[in-house]
């Protein structure tokens, strides 16, 4: 890894655009972006999770209904056997039916309605067209080879539709055998089950094509493994013995996400059940092995979301739908409502040397087993937040690349030079949970300028003056760190965002020793929108779409810029392993 240095772009599928894509990025659009990456010195594309989503109007890719099944909304419709062509136009310019939509935001409800109708038509043709007999045989062979996970998912999906919710604990029956028999031995429900299996076959085929193109062009596709799985998932319904639903996994309050009062006070409550690691170990971690092996079929690289959760995970004794109930309670009052249980790290905190040692041993053991499932696949671990001091050395030993966010790498008020970064790392200024750097930069500069203006305002009350000076001083310190990181004079570099500031900052980032350096597509193309705000739901989260196609992007100056930058900083394509 030390000799290999790659440029990456965070490029979620929902953001992609091509002509005739049906309102959301699809796998044909991904292939266009793979070619764009190969033509512009980009060695990997980070795609976020792509597993099957629920029918929510605001689905998070980190709350999938299966650890294995893939999301059919990303299918390129014209490549589906049996699809009647030409496709009717997607009603993109119509006013949104429910949540934000239109050209630059994904309207999941409308996309789902549009694609579902066309896929149903294709399914009917697929079953009946004599010319598709060989395709039907290939489909059945694939179903037979995939085995139980596919059956479980299809049954769960049919039941979710029948009961109008994926929250299986709200179903009139929760017995897995009863549900399975009801679906598999019913005429119409068996047909619906076959349809769901067919959708997964289509997904597997189209992803295989994308992976083959990426391999041929030397571009790594980077997937994502969320630390948890939604409680409302096929996995939890059929394999309940593997999960502890009495706790809800999340992350402690860190002061970074003040947009939501609950998150600011209590932390992030993700609503994911905890793993029963002892039960999983008893069968050799077969659930994890299946999850990682299926992921490795389509990705040559993956990111472990919240890798800290393998060592210990912050958990709440209540599910997110009760967050409002606990918002204004004290810790003692909250504990009284939860039988004495309090939010905290599980299975143990990091308070004592013995606890830390036990957590380290657990993480090492679990991650070592996970890596064995797909040897040779590159792995990145999201080691951000409240990171114990034992985690990063352990990740490096396991050859799991941790994150380097320059303005978080500060010791004694001095930023750590990129020349000293561990090569086993990924350097970036922001992840999908943060605004593009240009947004933060201009906000910090605004506070610096406001502080200078406050100094000259003789009418400003002293308390407001002190506060503005404090905020301005803090923001100026961050700008100074980044100026130092870029090798620039802090005074001259402290100005509003402009192309020169962007160039110097990313040139410094790409010049660091990290094997991987990445930026979001929003940062690359100067599109100042946020992909997700933690602690919030709906709105524009997981919706922003590119205003251009890959072909159009190729003619933009930002594409030439990243190609030149990659070449100048010695970043190329992946070496075959």
C-alpha positions, 0 to 999 in steps of 0.5 A: 500500500505504501507505494500506491497513491490513489485519487478518489471521489465520493459519488453516491449513486443517487447523485448521478445523472444520465439522459433517461435515468428515471429520476435517480442515478443508475448503473448505466450512469455509474458506468459512464462515471467509471469511464470519466474516472479512468480518463481523469486520473481518478483511481477509486469511486466511493459509492456509499451503501447500495443495499435494498431500501425500505419504502420510506420517502426519505430512505437512508442508505445506512438503514437498509432492509437487508445486509445482502440484497441490492436496491432495484431503484438503481437498475438501468431500465433499458437493460432489463430483459422484457422491458417494453421500449421506448421508455416513457419519459420520467415526469422530472419537471412536474411539481414534487408530489410529496417531499422535495423533488425536481431536477436537482433532488431525488424524489424517491416516491415518484421514482419508485412509482415510475420504475415499479410500474415499468419493472412489473411490465417487464416481469410479465414479458419476461415470464411469457416471451419465448425468446427469453427462455434462456434468460429464464433458465439463467435466472432460475439457476442463479436463484438455486445458487443463492440459497436461503438469504434470497428466499428470506429476503423475498419472503420478507419483502412480500410480507412487508408489502402485504402488511404495508410496513417493513416494521415486522413487529407491527405485523399481525404475526411474527412467526417466521415459519408461518410467514414463510409458508403463507408466502411460499404456498400461496399462488399470488404471493409466490409469484410476488416472491419470484418477482422480488428474486428476479429484481435481485437477479437483475441487480446482480447482473448489472452490478457485475457489468459495472464491476467488470468495466471498472476492473478493465479500466483500473478504477476501484469501486468502493462500497460501504458496510454500515456498522449495523443493520436496520431492526426493520430488515429481513436479517433481523426478522429471520435471524433474531437470535443474532441481535439484541433488540433491547438496545439501540446502537448509535454514537455519543454527543460530540458537539459536531452536530448541533442541528438537532437538539437531541443529537446535541444533548444525547448523541445519535440514536440510529435505531440499530440492534446490537450484535450478539457477538458470542452467538455469531462466533459460535457458527464462525461469523457466518452472517458476517462472512456472507455479508462481506463475500456478497459485497466483494462480488461488486466492490474491490474496496469497502469502507467500514462505517463506524469501525469503532463499533467493533471495539465498543458501541454507544447504545441507548435503552430506547428506540429513536421513536421515543427520542422526543420523550427523553429530550428534556430529561436528566440522565437520572430521569431517563434511567428511571424510565428504562429500568435503571439502564442508561445510554453508554458504551457496550459491552463495556466503556473505556474507563479502566485499563482492563476495559480498554484492553478487553475492548481492544481484544474484542475489536481485533478479534472481530475485525480479523475474522471479518477480513478473512471473509474477502482476502485481498479486498482493500478496506477503509475504517471510519475511525472518526468521533470519540476514538480511543487511543488503542484503535488507530494503531490496531487498524494500521496493524490490520491494514485497515486505512483510517481517516485523516481530516487535516483540521482534526489532526492538530496537536498543541495548536499545530496542524500535523503535516501531511508528509507525516501521515501514515500511508495506511490512511485516507485523507479528506477534508469532509465526509458525507456527514459534513458540508463541503469544505468551501461551505465551512471555509466561508462560514469560518471566514465570515466569523473572522470578518464579523469579529474584525467588524465588531472591534470597530463597533463602539455601540456593540454591548461588551458581552456580544463583543466578547462572544464575536471575538471568541468565535472569530478567534476560534475560526481564525485558528482553523483557517490558520491551521489549514493555511499552514497545512497548505504551506501558505501565509495565514494572513494572506490566505484568510480570505473568502473561498476562491479557485486559488484557495481550493487549488492550494488546499487540495494540492496539499491534501493530495500531496500527503503520504496517505495512500488514498486521498478523496473529495466529494463530488460536491467539492470537486464541482463547486456545488455547495450542497450537503449530502446528509445532516446527522440527527435529521431525517427527510428534507434534502438528506440523501437527495442532491443530484448532479446538474450534469451528466458524466459526458457534460462533466468531462468538458468542465474545467474541474475535470481537467483540474483533478486530472492535472492535480492527480498527475502532479501529486503522483496519484495514479491507478490501482495496481492489480493484486 
